[in-house]
Every structure is written in structure tokens, then in C-alpha cells.
Amino acid sequence: MDHNDAVNSYAAESYLLGELDETEAEAFETHMFECPACAEQVKLGMELLDEAYKMLNNSERRMNSATAFTRRRFCRHPRRRKPR
Ligand SMILES: [Zn+2]
């Protein structure tokens, strides 16, 4: 996946929403950790989702099921622990 593919397929959005299958998620992650623009988009997207769900109140449980998978992947991704 290159950056244009990621943008054209809304990969970051789908990734955030947990809509990518395992293969697609891995392809996007491989690109994302090489691409500051996509990494930033995912980071901002997570923050936005946090805010949105906070405003929706009581939907916290739904958020957890919708994005927990993606968060776990993102936060535990080994590439993320590498020093810059
Ligand atoms: Zn990119």
C-alpha cells in the first residue's frame, strides 16, 4: 500500500473504525509506520473519536467494542516502540 492507495481507500478511517480485515489492517500498518501523514491521521482520528464518544456520554461501552481491537493493535504494534 502506498500513500495514494491509503488516501483513496480511506484506509485510516476504516482502520480507526475497525473495518479492515487482518490483511488490510496489516497492509495499512506497514504503510502507516513509514508515513507520518497517515500516522498523524490515525492519531488525530483516535482523539476525535474519544471526544465524540465523550460527548455522546454513556456510549463508552459501545466505543470499547467498536475500536478496542484497533486501539490494541495500534498501541501494541512493535513498530511503535522503536525509538525515533
Ligand atoms: Zn500515508
PDB file of the backbone (N, CA, C, O) and the ligand in Angstrom, with CONECT records:
HET     ZN  A 101       1
ATOM      1  N   MET A   1       0.848  -1.200   0.000  1.00  0.00           N
ATOM      2  CA  MET A   1       0.000   0.000   0.000  1.00  0.00           C
ATOM      3  C   MET A   1       0.880   1.246   0.000  1.00  0.00           C
ATOM      4  O   MET A   1       1.766   1.378   0.845  1.00  0.00           O
ATOM      5  N   ASP A   2       0.647   2.152  -0.932  1.00  0.00           N
ATOM      6  CA  ASP A   2       1.360   3.434  -0.855  1.00  0.00           C
ATOM      7  C   ASP A   2       0.388   4.512  -0.371  1.00  0.00           C
ATOM      8  O   ASP A   2      -0.786   4.246  -0.109  1.00  0.00           O
ATOM      9  N   HIS A   3       0.909   5.726  -0.261  1.00  0.00           N
ATOM     10  CA  HIS A   3       0.098   6.765   0.376  1.00  0.00           C
ATOM     11  C   HIS A   3      -1.188   7.048  -0.407  1.00  0.00           C
ATOM     12  O   HIS A   3      -2.252   7.244   0.181  1.00  0.00           O
ATOM     13  N   ASN A   4      -1.078   7.065  -1.738  1.00  0.00           N
ATOM     14  CA  ASN A   4      -2.278   7.315  -2.538  1.00  0.00           C
ATOM     15  C   ASN A   4      -3.330   6.232  -2.340  1.00  0.00           C
ATOM     16  O   ASN A   4      -4.522   6.519  -2.240  1.00  0.00           O
ATOM     17  N   ASP A   5      -2.872   4.983  -2.286  1.00  0.00           N
ATOM     18  CA  ASP A   5      -3.816   3.893  -2.016  1.00  0.00           C
ATOM     19  C   ASP A   5      -4.518   4.123  -0.688  1.00  0.00           C
ATOM     20  O   ASP A   5      -5.736   3.986  -0.576  1.00  0.00           O
ATOM     21  N   ALA A   6      -3.719   4.478   0.319  1.00  0.00           N
ATOM     22  CA  ALA A   6      -4.270   4.672   1.660  1.00  0.00           C
ATOM     23  C   ALA A   6      -5.327   5.780   1.644  1.00  0.00           C
ATOM     24  O   ALA A   6      -6.406   5.633   2.217  1.00  0.00           O
ATOM     25  N   VAL A   7      -4.996   6.890   0.976  1.00  0.00           N
ATOM     26  CA  VAL A   7      -5.927   8.018   0.935  1.00  0.00           C
ATOM     27  C   VAL A   7      -7.172   7.655   0.131  1.00  0.00           C
ATOM     28  O   VAL A   7      -8.299   7.903   0.560  1.00  0.00           O
ATOM     29  N   ASN A   8      -6.948   7.065  -1.041  1.00  0.00           N
ATOM     30  CA  ASN A   8      -8.077   6.773  -1.931  1.00  0.00           C
ATOM     31  C   ASN A   8      -9.037   5.737  -1.361  1.00  0.00           C
ATOM     32  O   ASN A   8     -10.227   5.745  -1.675  1.00  0.00           O
ATOM     33  N   SER A   9      -8.517   4.849  -0.526  1.00  0.00           N
ATOM     34  CA  SER A   9      -9.395   3.814   0.026  1.00  0.00           C
ATOM     35  C   SER A   9      -9.876   4.167   1.434  1.00  0.00           C
ATOM     36  O   SER A   9     -10.502   3.349   2.108  1.00  0.00           O
ATOM     37  N   TYR A  10      -9.571   5.417   1.880  1.00  0.00           N
ATOM     38  CA  TYR A  10      -9.942   5.829   3.236  1.00  0.00           C
ATOM     39  C   TYR A  10      -9.447   4.818   4.272  1.00  0.00           C
ATOM     40  O   TYR A  10     -10.147   4.497   5.232  1.00  0.00           O
ATOM     41  N   ALA A  11      -8.240   4.332   4.059  1.00  0.00           N
ATOM     42  CA  ALA A  11      -7.717   3.266   4.911  1.00  0.00           C
ATOM     43  C   ALA A  11      -7.635   3.699   6.373  1.00  0.00           C
ATOM     44  O   ALA A  11      -7.940   2.917   7.273  1.00  0.00           O
ATOM     45  N   ALA A  12      -7.220   4.950   6.609  1.00  0.00           N
ATOM     46  CA  ALA A  12      -7.072   5.387   8.003  1.00  0.00           C
ATOM     47  C   ALA A  12      -8.419   5.380   8.716  1.00  0.00           C
ATOM     48  O   ALA A  12      -8.524   4.948   9.864  1.00  0.00           O
ATOM     49  N   GLU A  13      -9.452   5.866   8.020  1.00  0.00           N
ATOM     50  CA  GLU A  13     -10.780   5.899   8.621  1.00  0.00           C
ATOM     51  C   GLU A  13     -11.280   4.479   8.903  1.00  0.00           C
ATOM     52  O   GLU A  13     -11.792   4.179   9.982  1.00  0.00           O
ATOM     53  N   SER A  14     -11.113   3.626   7.903  1.00  0.00           N
ATOM     54  CA  SER A  14     -11.575   2.248   8.075  1.00  0.00           C
ATOM     55  C   SER A  14     -10.802   1.556   9.190  1.00  0.00           C
ATOM     56  O   SER A  14     -11.359   0.778   9.964  1.00  0.00           O
ATOM     57  N   TYR A  15      -9.520   1.851   9.255  1.00  0.00           N
ATOM     58  CA  TYR A  15      -8.679   1.261  10.296  1.00  0.00           C
ATOM     59  C   TYR A  15      -9.171   1.685  11.674  1.00  0.00           C
ATOM     60  O   TYR A  15      -9.303   0.868  12.585  1.00  0.00           O
ATOM     61  N   LEU A  16      -9.437   2.981  11.804  1.00  0.00           N
ATOM     62  CA  LEU A  16      -9.920   3.516  13.073  1.00  0.00           C
ATOM     63  C   LEU A  16     -11.228   2.866  13.496  1.00  0.00           C
ATOM     64  O   LEU A  16     -11.453   2.602  14.677  1.00  0.00           O
ATOM     65  N   LEU A  17     -12.070   2.616  12.532  1.00  0.00           N
ATOM     66  CA  LEU A  17     -13.383   2.069  12.837  1.00  0.00           C
ATOM     67  C   LEU A  17     -13.367   0.548  12.915  1.00  0.00           C
ATOM     68  O   LEU A  17     -14.402  -0.085  13.127  1.00  0.00           O
ATOM     69  N   GLY A  18     -12.185  -0.030  12.741  1.00  0.00           N
ATOM     70  CA  GLY A  18     -12.067  -1.476  12.840  1.00  0.00           C
ATOM     71  C   GLY A  18     -12.714  -2.202  11.678  1.00  0.00           C
ATOM     72  O   GLY A  18     -13.156  -3.343  11.814  1.00  0.00           O
ATOM     73  N   GLU A  19     -12.767  -1.534  10.531  1.00  0.00           N
ATOM     74  CA  GLU A  19     -13.457  -2.131   9.385  1.00  0.00           C
ATOM     75  C   GLU A  19     -12.526  -2.878   8.445  1.00  0.00           C
ATOM     76  O   GLU A  19     -12.979  -3.502   7.486  1.00  0.00           O
ATOM     77  N   LEU A  20     -11.244  -2.819   8.713  1.00  0.00           N
ATOM     78  CA  LEU A  20     -10.311  -3.534   7.842  1.00  0.00           C
ATOM     79  C   LEU A  20     -10.168  -4.974   8.323  1.00  0.00           C
ATOM     80  O   LEU A  20     -10.180  -5.245   9.524  1.00  0.00           O
ATOM     81  N   ASP A  21     -10.033  -5.881   7.379  1.00  0.00           N
ATOM     82  CA  ASP A  21      -9.737  -7.244   7.819  1.00  0.00           C
ATOM     83  C   ASP A  21      -8.244  -7.339   8.151  1.00  0.00           C
ATOM     84  O   ASP A  21      -7.488  -6.386   7.960  1.00  0.00           O
ATOM     85  N   GLU A  22      -7.845  -8.496   8.646  1.00  0.00           N
ATOM     86  CA  GLU A  22      -6.481  -8.660   9.140  1.00  0.00           C
ATOM     87  C   GLU A  22      -5.430  -8.275   8.082  1.00  0.00           C
ATOM     88  O   GLU A  22      -4.464  -7.573   8.379  1.00  0.00           O
ATOM     89  N   THR A  23      -5.635  -8.741   6.865  1.00  0.00           N
ATOM     90  CA  THR A  23      -4.680  -8.473   5.788  1.00  0.00           C
ATOM     91  C   THR A  23      -4.611  -6.982   5.476  1.00  0.00           C
ATOM     92  O   THR A  23      -3.530  -6.412   5.325  1.00  0.00           O
ATOM     93  N   GLU A  24      -5.785  -6.363   5.384  1.00  0.00           N
ATOM     94  CA  GLU A  24      -5.833  -4.933   5.076  1.00  0.00           C
ATOM     95  C   GLU A  24      -5.233  -4.116   6.206  1.00  0.00           C
ATOM     96  O   GLU A  24      -4.506  -3.153   5.966  1.00  0.00           O
ATOM     97  N   ALA A  25      -5.539  -4.501   7.444  1.00  0.00           N
ATOM     98  CA  ALA A  25      -5.017  -3.770   8.588  1.00  0.00           C
ATOM     99  C   ALA A  25      -3.496  -3.847   8.608  1.00  0.00           C
ATOM    100  O   ALA A  25      -2.824  -2.854   8.887  1.00  0.00           O
ATOM    101  N   GLU A  26      -2.961  -5.008   8.317  1.00  0.00           N
ATOM    102  CA  GLU A  26      -1.505  -5.145   8.303  1.00  0.00           C
ATOM    103  C   GLU A  26      -0.884  -4.325   7.187  1.00  0.00           C
ATOM    104  O   GLU A  26       0.156  -3.694   7.372  1.00  0.00           O
ATOM    105  N   ALA A  27      -1.521  -4.336   6.035  1.00  0.00           N
ATOM    106  CA  ALA A  27      -1.003  -3.556   4.909  1.00  0.00           C
ATOM    107  C   ALA A  27      -0.999  -2.069   5.272  1.00  0.00           C
ATOM    108  O   ALA A  27      -0.044  -1.349   4.978  1.00  0.00           O
ATOM    109  N   PHE A  28      -2.065  -1.631   5.905  1.00  0.00           N
ATOM    110  CA  PHE A  28      -2.129  -0.220   6.275  1.00  0.00           C
ATOM    111  C   PHE A  28      -1.098   0.104   7.354  1.00  0.00           C
ATOM    112  O   PHE A  28      -0.437   1.141   7.290  1.00  0.00           O
ATOM    113  N   GLU A  29      -0.960  -0.765   8.332  1.00  0.00           N
ATOM    114  CA  GLU A  29       0.017  -0.516   9.401  1.00  0.00           C
ATOM    115  C   GLU A  29       1.431  -0.423   8.845  1.00  0.00           C
ATOM    116  O   GLU A  29       2.218   0.437   9.242  1.00  0.00           O
ATOM    117  N   THR A  30       1.732  -1.315   7.930  1.00  0.00           N
ATOM    118  CA  THR A  30       3.062  -1.282   7.320  1.00  0.00           C
ATOM    119  C   THR A  30       3.312   0.079   6.697  1.00  0.00           C
ATOM    120  O   THR A  30       4.395   0.648   6.836  1.00  0.00           O
ATOM    121  N   HIS A  31       2.316   0.588   6.017  1.00  0.00           N
ATOM    122  CA  HIS A  31       2.452   1.913   5.419  1.00  0.00           C
ATOM    123  C   HIS A  31       2.457   3.008   6.489  1.00  0.00           C
ATOM    124  O   HIS A  31       3.278   3.924   6.447  1.00  0.00           O
ATOM    125  N   MET A  32       1.547   2.905   7.431  1.00  0.00           N
ATOM    126  CA  MET A  32       1.356   3.978   8.412  1.00  0.00           C
ATOM    127  C   MET A  32       2.630   4.270   9.200  1.00  0.00           C
ATOM    128  O   MET A  32       2.959   5.425   9.473  1.00  0.00           O
ATOM    129  N   PHE A  33       3.342   3.194   9.563  1.00  0.00           N
ATOM    130  CA  PHE A  33       4.522   3.428  10.385  1.00  0.00           C
ATOM    131  C   PHE A  33       5.701   3.968   9.580  1.00  0.00           C
ATOM    132  O   PHE A  33       6.741   4.315  10.139  1.00  0.00           O
ATOM    133  N   GLU A  34       5.528   4.033   8.264  1.00  0.00           N
ATOM    134  CA  GLU A  34       6.525   4.676   7.422  1.00  0.00           C
ATOM    135  C   GLU A  34       6.073   6.078   7.023  1.00  0.00           C
ATOM    136  O   GLU A  34       6.853   6.854   6.470  1.00  0.00           O
ATOM    137  N   CYS A  35       4.828   6.396   7.302  1.00  0.00           N
ATOM    138  CA  CYS A  35       4.221   7.590   6.719  1.00  0.00           C
ATOM    139  C   CYS A  35       3.686   8.501   7.825  1.00  0.00           C
ATOM    140  O   CYS A  35       2.642   8.223   8.415  1.00  0.00           O
ATOM    141  N   PRO A  36       4.402   9.578   8.099  1.00  0.00           N
ATOM    142  CA  PRO A  36       3.962  10.486   9.178  1.00  0.00           C
ATOM    143  C   PRO A  36       2.554  11.027   8.955  1.00  0.00           C
ATOM    144  O   PRO A  36       1.814  11.240   9.915  1.00  0.00           O
ATOM    145  N   ALA A  37       2.181  11.252   7.699  1.00  0.00           N
ATOM    146  CA  ALA A  37       0.858  11.815   7.421  1.00  0.00           C
ATOM    147  C   ALA A  37      -0.239  10.852   7.857  1.00  0.00           C
ATOM    148  O   ALA A  37      -1.205  11.257   8.503  1.00  0.00           O
ATOM    149  N   CYS A  38      -0.091   9.583   7.504  1.00  0.00           N
ATOM    150  CA  CYS A  38      -1.113   8.605   7.867  1.00  0.00           C
ATOM    151  C   CYS A  38      -1.097   8.319   9.369  1.00  0.00           C
ATOM    152  O   CYS A  38      -2.152   8.151   9.981  1.00  0.00           O
ATOM    153  N   ALA A  39       0.092   8.265   9.960  1.00  0.00           N
ATOM    154  CA  ALA A  39       0.179   8.034  11.402  1.00  0.00           C
ATOM    155  C   ALA A  39      -0.523   9.165  12.150  1.00  0.00           C
ATOM    156  O   ALA A  39      -1.231   8.935  13.130  1.00  0.00           O
ATOM    157  N   GLU A  40      -0.313  10.385  11.669  1.00  0.00           N
ATOM    158  CA  GLU A  40      -0.935  11.541  12.297  1.00  0.00           C
ATOM    159  C   GLU A  40      -2.448  11.482  12.139  1.00  0.00           C
ATOM    160  O   GLU A  40      -3.196  11.813  13.060  1.00  0.00           O
ATOM    161  N   GLN A  41      -2.883  11.059  10.972  1.00  0.00           N
ATOM    162  CA  GLN A  41      -4.322  10.977  10.727  1.00  0.00           C
ATOM    163  C   GLN A  41      -4.981   9.977  11.685  1.00  0.00           C
ATOM    164  O   GLN A  41      -6.069  10.226  12.203  1.00  0.00           O
ATOM    165  N   VAL A  42      -4.317   8.863  11.910  1.00  0.00           N
ATOM    166  CA  VAL A  42      -4.859   7.867  12.828  1.00  0.00           C
ATOM    167  C   VAL A  42      -4.868   8.410  14.254  1.00  0.00           C
ATOM    168  O   VAL A  42      -5.835   8.226  14.994  1.00  0.00           O
ATOM    169  N   LYS A  43      -3.781   9.081  14.629  1.00  0.00           N
ATOM    170  CA  LYS A  43      -3.690   9.621  15.978  1.00  0.00           C
ATOM    171  C   LYS A  43      -4.795  10.669  16.208  1.00  0.00           C
ATOM    172  O   LYS A  43      -5.494  10.644  17.222  1.00  0.00           O
ATOM    173  N   LEU A  44      -4.931  11.580  15.248  1.00  0.00           N
ATOM    174  CA  LEU A  44      -5.976  12.599  15.363  1.00  0.00           C
ATOM    175  C   LEU A  44      -7.361  11.963  15.359  1.00  0.00           C
ATOM    176  O   LEU A  44      -8.253  12.385  16.095  1.00  0.00           O
ATOM    177  N   GLY A  45      -7.526  10.958  14.533  1.00  0.00           N
ATOM    178  CA  GLY A  45      -8.809  10.277  14.450  1.00  0.00           C
ATOM    179  C   GLY A  45      -9.183   9.643  15.777  1.00  0.00           C
ATOM    180  O   GLY A  45     -10.339   9.710  16.196  1.00  0.00           O
ATOM    181  N   MET A  46      -8.211   9.028  16.442  1.00  0.00           N
ATOM    182  CA  MET A  46      -8.489   8.421  17.741  1.00  0.00           C
ATOM    183  C   MET A  46      -8.889   9.480  18.756  1.00  0.00           C
ATOM    184  O   MET A  46      -9.800   9.272  19.558  1.00  0.00           O
ATOM    185  N   GLU A  47      -8.204  10.615  18.715  1.00  0.00           N
ATOM    186  CA  GLU A  47      -8.541  11.694  19.649  1.00  0.00           C
ATOM    187  C   GLU A  47      -9.953  12.214  19.376  1.00  0.00           C
ATOM    188  O   GLU A  47     -10.731  12.465  20.296  1.00  0.00           O
ATOM    189  N   LEU A  48     -10.262  12.367  18.081  1.00  0.00           N
ATOM    190  CA  LEU A  48     -11.602  12.822  17.708  1.00  0.00           C
ATOM    191  C   LEU A  48     -12.672  11.839  18.169  1.00  0.00           C
ATOM    192  O   LEU A  48     -13.715  12.230  18.694  1.00  0.00           O
ATOM    193  N   LEU A  49     -12.391  10.559  17.962  1.00  0.00           N
ATOM    194  CA  LEU A  49     -13.352   9.543  18.397  1.00  0.00           C
ATOM    195  C   LEU A  49     -13.553   9.614  19.906  1.00  0.00           C
ATOM    196  O   LEU A  49     -14.675   9.515  20.402  1.00  0.00           O
ATOM    197  N   ASP A  50     -12.438   9.788  20.631  1.00  0.00           N
ATOM    198  CA  ASP A  50     -12.536   9.918  22.081  1.00  0.00           C
ATOM    199  C   ASP A  50     -13.473  11.064  22.456  1.00  0.00           C
ATOM    200  O   ASP A  50     -14.361  10.907  23.293  1.00  0.00           O
ATOM    201  N   GLU A  51     -13.261  12.215  21.824  1.00  0.00           N
ATOM    202  CA  GLU A  51     -14.079  13.387  22.119  1.00  0.00           C
ATOM    203  C   GLU A  51     -15.541  13.136  21.761  1.00  0.00           C
ATOM    204  O   GLU A  51     -16.452  13.445  22.529  1.00  0.00           O
ATOM    205  N   ALA A  52     -15.736  12.569  20.577  1.00  0.00           N
ATOM    206  CA  ALA A  52     -17.100  12.321  20.108  1.00  0.00           C
ATOM    207  C   ALA A  52     -17.834  11.396  21.081  1.00  0.00           C
ATOM    208  O   ALA A  52     -18.984  11.647  21.439  1.00  0.00           O
ATOM    209  N   TYR A  53     -17.168  10.340  21.498  1.00  0.00           N
ATOM    210  CA  TYR A  53     -17.835   9.387  22.386  1.00  0.00           C
ATOM    211  C   TYR A  53     -18.051   9.975  23.774  1.00  0.00           C
ATOM    212  O   TYR A  53     -19.026   9.649  24.452  1.00  0.00           O
ATOM    213  N   LYS A  54     -17.129  10.848  24.192  1.00  0.00           N
ATOM    214  CA  LYS A  54     -17.329  11.519  25.480  1.00  0.00           C
ATOM    215  C   LYS A  54     -18.584  12.375  25.429  1.00  0.00           C
ATOM    216  O   LYS A  54     -19.372  12.410  26.375  1.00  0.00           O
ATOM    217  N   MET A  55     -18.755  13.071  24.297  1.00  0.00           N
ATOM    218  CA  MET A  55     -19.924  13.935  24.174  1.00  0.00           C
ATOM    219  C   MET A  55     -21.205  13.120  24.100  1.00  0.00           C
ATOM    220  O   MET A  55     -22.258  13.551  24.570  1.00  0.00           O
ATOM    221  N   LEU A  56     -21.105  11.970  23.520  1.00  0.00           N
ATOM    222  CA  LEU A  56     -22.293  11.108  23.446  1.00  0.00           C
ATOM    223  C   LEU A  56     -22.589  10.452  24.788  1.00  0.00           C
ATOM    224  O   LEU A  56     -23.598   9.769  24.966  1.00  0.00           O
ATOM    225  N   ASN A  57     -21.672  10.684  25.727  1.00  0.00           N
ATOM    226  CA  ASN A  57     -21.888  10.132  27.065  1.00  0.00           C
ATOM    227  C   ASN A  57     -22.127   8.624  27.018  1.00  0.00           C
ATOM    228  O   ASN A  57     -21.972   8.041  25.946  1.00  0.00           O
ATOM    229  N   ASN A  58     -22.463   8.014  28.023  1.00  0.00           N
ATOM    230  CA  ASN A  58     -22.943   6.618  28.103  1.00  0.00           C
ATOM    231  C   ASN A  58     -22.682   5.677  26.921  1.00  0.00           C
ATOM    232  O   ASN A  58     -23.093   4.516  26.956  1.00  0.00           O
ATOM    233  N   SER A  59     -22.009   6.162  25.883  1.00  0.00           N
ATOM    234  CA  SER A  59     -21.734   5.270  24.763  1.00  0.00           C
ATOM    235  C   SER A  59     -20.353   4.645  24.897  1.00  0.00           C
ATOM    236  O   SER A  59     -19.845   4.014  23.970  1.00  0.00           O
ATOM    237  N   GLU A  60     -19.767   4.829  26.051  1.00  0.00           N
ATOM    238  CA  GLU A  60     -18.396   4.361  26.222  1.00  0.00           C
ATOM    239  C   GLU A  60     -18.266   2.869  25.958  1.00  0.00           C
ATOM    240  O   GLU A  60     -17.281   2.403  25.385  1.00  0.00           O
ATOM    241  N   ARG A  61     -19.260   2.150  26.380  1.00  0.00           N
ATOM    242  CA  ARG A  61     -19.186   0.713  26.194  1.00  0.00           C
ATOM    243  C   ARG A  61     -19.204   0.350  24.714  1.00  0.00           C
ATOM    244  O   ARG A  61     -18.508  -0.563  24.270  1.00  0.00           O
ATOM    245  N   ARG A  62     -20.011   1.081  23.970  1.00  0.00           N
ATOM    246  CA  ARG A  62     -20.052   0.817  22.528  1.00  0.00           C
ATOM    247  C   ARG A  62     -18.733   1.162  21.872  1.00  0.00           C
ATOM    248  O   ARG A  62     -18.254   0.442  20.996  1.00  0.00           O
ATOM    249  N   MET A  63     -18.154   2.261  22.297  1.00  0.00           N
ATOM    250  CA  MET A  63     -16.865   2.623  21.724  1.00  0.00           C
ATOM    251  C   MET A  63     -15.868   1.516  21.976  1.00  0.00           C
ATOM    252  O   MET A  63     -15.091   1.150  21.094  1.00  0.00           O
ATOM    253  N   ASN A  64     -15.895   0.987  23.180  1.00  0.00           N
ATOM    254  CA  ASN A  64     -14.910  -0.026  23.502  1.00  0.00           C
ATOM    255  C   ASN A  64     -15.011  -1.221  22.576  1.00  0.00           C
ATOM    256  O   ASN A  64     -13.997  -1.765  22.138  1.00  0.00           O
ATOM    257  N   SER A  65     -16.222  -1.623  22.281  1.00  0.00           N
ATOM    258  CA  SER A  65     -16.320  -2.782  21.401  1.00  0.00           C
ATOM    259  C   SER A  65     -15.977  -2.409  19.968  1.00  0.00           C
ATOM    260  O   SER A  65     -15.428  -3.227  19.231  1.00  0.00           O
ATOM    261  N   ALA A  66     -16.294  -1.183  19.565  1.00  0.00           N
ATOM    262  CA  ALA A  66     -16.058  -0.792  18.180  1.00  0.00           C
ATOM    263  C   ALA A  66     -14.582  -0.585  17.889  1.00  0.00           C
ATOM    264  O   ALA A  66     -14.111  -0.957  16.815  1.00  0.00           O
ATOM    265  N   THR A  67     -13.848  -0.004  18.816  1.00  0.00           N
ATOM    266  CA  THR A  67     -12.482   0.387  18.480  1.00  0.00           C
ATOM    267  C   THR A  67     -11.422  -0.260  19.350  1.00  0.00           C
ATOM    268  O   THR A  67     -10.233  -0.001  19.168  1.00  0.00           O
ATOM    269  N   ALA A  68     -11.828  -1.091  20.286  1.00  0.00           N
ATOM    270  CA  ALA A  68     -10.837  -1.697  21.171  1.00  0.00           C
ATOM    271  C   ALA A  68      -9.820  -2.513  20.368  1.00  0.00           C
ATOM    272  O   ALA A  68      -8.622  -2.489  20.646  1.00  0.00           O
ATOM    273  N   PHE A  69     -10.322  -3.224  19.379  1.00  0.00           N
ATOM    274  CA  PHE A  69      -9.444  -4.037  18.549  1.00  0.00           C
ATOM    275  C   PHE A  69      -8.370  -3.169  17.889  1.00  0.00           C
ATOM    276  O   PHE A  69      -7.181  -3.487  17.921  1.00  0.00           O
ATOM    277  N   THR A  70      -8.821  -2.068  17.291  1.00  0.00           N
ATOM    278  CA  THR A  70      -7.890  -1.180  16.614  1.00  0.00           C
ATOM    279  C   THR A  70      -6.916  -0.545  17.589  1.00  0.00           C
ATOM    280  O   THR A  70      -5.720  -0.454  17.308  1.00  0.00           O
ATOM    281  N   ARG A  71      -7.418  -0.109  18.725  1.00  0.00           N
ATOM    282  CA  ARG A  71      -6.546   0.502  19.725  1.00  0.00           C
ATOM    283  C   ARG A  71      -5.475  -0.461  20.195  1.00  0.00           C
ATOM    284  O   ARG A  71      -4.301  -0.106  20.301  1.00  0.00           O
ATOM    285  N   ARG A  72      -5.893  -1.681  20.474  1.00  0.00           N
ATOM    286  CA  ARG A  72      -4.917  -2.679  20.925  1.00  0.00           C
ATOM    287  C   ARG A  72      -3.841  -2.874  19.890  1.00  0.00           C
ATOM    288  O   ARG A  72      -2.649  -2.885  20.196  1.00  0.00           O
ATOM    289  N   ARG A  73      -4.282  -3.028  18.653  1.00  0.00           N
ATOM    290  CA  ARG A  73      -3.311  -3.216  17.571  1.00  0.00           C
ATOM    291  C   ARG A  73      -2.349  -2.057  17.533  1.00  0.00           C
ATOM    292  O   ARG A  73      -1.132  -2.237  17.506  1.00  0.00           O
ATOM    293  N   PHE A  74      -2.918  -0.850  17.531  1.00  0.00           N
ATOM    294  CA  PHE A  74      -2.108   0.339  17.333  1.00  0.00           C
ATOM    295  C   PHE A  74      -1.148   0.533  18.498  1.00  0.00           C
ATOM    296  O   PHE A  74       0.039   0.788  18.300  1.00  0.00           O
ATOM    297  N   CYS A  75      -1.668   0.412  19.707  1.00  0.00           N
ATOM    298  CA  CYS A  75      -0.852   0.711  20.883  1.00  0.00           C
ATOM    299  C   CYS A  75       0.207  -0.349  21.131  1.00  0.00           C
ATOM    300  O   CYS A  75       1.249  -0.061  21.720  1.00  0.00           O
ATOM    301  N   ARG A  76      -0.047  -1.546  20.697  1.00  0.00           N
ATOM    302  CA  ARG A  76       0.916  -2.620  20.971  1.00  0.00           C
ATOM    303  C   ARG A  76       1.769  -2.956  19.770  1.00  0.00           C
ATOM    304  O   ARG A  76       2.604  -3.858  19.829  1.00  0.00           O
ATOM    305  N   HIS A  77       1.564  -2.238  18.683  1.00  0.00           N
ATOM    306  CA  HIS A  77       2.330  -2.552  17.493  1.00  0.00           C
ATOM    307  C   HIS A  77       3.820  -2.402  17.770  1.00  0.00           C
ATOM    308  O   HIS A  77       4.251  -1.352  18.247  1.00  0.00           O
ATOM    309  N   PRO A  78       4.614  -3.429  17.482  1.00  0.00           N
ATOM    310  CA  PRO A  78       6.042  -3.374  17.830  1.00  0.00           C
ATOM    311  C   PRO A  78       6.769  -2.214  17.161  1.00  0.00           C
ATOM    312  O   PRO A  78       7.731  -1.678  17.711  1.00  0.00           O
ATOM    313  N   ARG A  79       6.312  -1.832  15.981  1.00  0.00           N
ATOM    314  CA  ARG A  79       6.994  -0.737  15.274  1.00  0.00           C
ATOM    315  C   ARG A  79       6.883   0.561  16.061  1.00  0.00           C
ATOM    316  O   ARG A  79       7.732   1.444  15.937  1.00  0.00           O
ATOM    317  N   ARG A  80       5.843   0.674  16.865  1.00  0.00           N
ATOM    318  CA  ARG A  80       5.584   1.889  17.572  1.00  0.00           C
ATOM    319  C   ARG A  80       6.566   2.111  18.720  1.00  0.00           C
ATOM    320  O   ARG A  80       6.787   3.242  19.154  1.00  0.00           O
ATOM    321  N   ARG A  81       7.142   1.034  19.198  1.00  0.00           N
ATOM    322  CA  ARG A  81       8.033   1.142  20.351  1.00  0.00           C
ATOM    323  C   ARG A  81       9.442   1.516  19.960  1.00  0.00           C
ATOM    324  O   ARG A  81      10.263   1.869  20.806  1.00  0.00           O
ATOM    325  N   LYS A  82       9.717   1.437  18.672  1.00  0.00           N
ATOM    326  CA  LYS A  82      11.068   1.789  18.232  1.00  0.00           C
ATOM    327  C   LYS A  82      11.341   3.256  18.522  1.00  0.00           C
ATOM    328  O   LYS A  82      10.486   4.111  18.296  1.00  0.00           O
ATOM    329  N   PRO A  83      12.545   3.544  19.027  1.00  0.00           N
ATOM    330  CA  PRO A  83      12.888   4.957  19.225  1.00  0.00           C
ATOM    331  C   PRO A  83      12.980   5.651  17.863  1.00  0.00           C
ATOM    332  O   PRO A  83      13.369   5.033  16.872  1.00  0.00           O
ATOM    333  N   ARG A  84      12.628   6.912  17.819  1.00  0.00           N
ATOM    334  CA  ARG A  84      12.676   7.641  16.547  1.00  0.00           C
ATOM    335  C   ARG A  84      14.106   7.985  16.180  1.00  0.00           C
ATOM    336  O   ARG A  84      14.345   8.599  15.141  1.00  0.00           O
TER     337      ARG A  84
HETATM  338 ZN    ZN A 101       0.380   7.646   4.026  1.00  0.00          ZN2+
END
